[in-house]
Amino acid sequence: MKKLLIAVLFLAAVQVQAQKAIPKKTVAKSTTLLKNLNDSASYAIGLSVANFYKQQGFKNLNTALIAKACNDVQLAGGKPLMNETQANEAIMFYINPKLRETITAGTNFLAANKRKAGIKTTASGLQYEMLSPGTGPKPAVTDTVLVHYTGSLPDGTEFESSVKSGKPVEFPLNRVIKGWTEGLQLMSQGSKYKFYIPYNMAYGVNDQGPIPGGSALIFEVELLTVKPAAKG
């Protein structure tokens, strides 16, 4: 999805360049513009991309910056103003303006939370605190774990709880969100931790059921059992 967004944005610039390269007063017929197969293909790509974005509701884009982005990528020595991650975030913010607000709220929450007593922060940005210790083994990334957990948003909204359902959950540790994979490896069997997870270590910018895209998440987790991966 990320590379698709970048590629489509890149191709959109081709149309703009073609339009700017030829003064309008010289345009009498399509054959005047499309002098060879390269011209025809260039125009066809631009037309396809323009129609796609029109259907997606993109309006009033800055065509000068679209052309600049195209030149920055195509020309030797060009220096794009954004990297791939920044470009995709800009497109997502344009499509969903509320996303920026959600990410900002989560960032501010985590910045304030890390200053609280007992909160530790890993190099990745994951925050955690120990609620009660355990004496059992710590899981490896390839192990399977059985846990009880409660998940909530920074505003306190609870979106899921195995505790309330009375059914603990079992899963391979390397098949869950990054915040869980990293966080549960810090725990000993029998312990209970609380994790504060940045959106990029949770579900990213996409909505996930009751969880808005871009949300930081809070999980209270009790590690019940560690099941080592089968050898061999």
Stockholm file with secondary structure:
# STOCKHOLM 1.0

chainA/1-232         MKKLLIAVLFLAAVQVQAQKAIPKKTVAKSTTLLKNLNDSASYAIGLSVANFYKQQGFKNLNTALIAKACNDVQLAGGKPLMNETQANEAIMFYINPKLRETITAGTNFLAANKRKAGIKTTASGLQYEMLSPGTGPKPAVTDTVLVHYTGSLPDGTEFESSVKSGKPVEFPLNRVIKGWTEGLQLMSQGSKYKFYIPYNMAYGVNDQGPIPGGSALIFEVELLTVKPAAKG
#=GR chainA/1-232 SS CHHHHHHHHHHHHHHHHHHHHSCGGGCSSHHHHCCSHHHHHHHHHHHHHHHHHHHTTCCSCCHHHHHHHHHHHHSTTCCCSSCHHHHHHHHHHHHCHHHHHHHHHHHHHHHHHTTSTTCEECTTSCEEEEEECCCSCCCCTTSEEEEEEEEECTTSCEEEEHHHHTCCEEEEGGGSCHHHHHHHTTCCTTCEEEEEECGGGTTTTSCBTTBCTTCCEEEEEEEEEEECCCCC
#=GC SS_cons         CHHHHHHHHHHHHHHHHHHHHSCGGGCSSHHHHCCSHHHHHHHHHHHHHHHHHHHTTCCSCCHHHHHHHHHHHHSTTCCCSSCHHHHHHHHHHHHCHHHHHHHHHHHHHHHHHTTSTTCEECTTSCEEEEEECCCSCCCCTTSEEEEEEEEECTTSCEEEEHHHHTCCEEEEGGGSCHHHHHHHTTCCTTCEEEEEECGGGTTTTSCBTTBCTTCCEEEEEEEEEEECCCCC
//
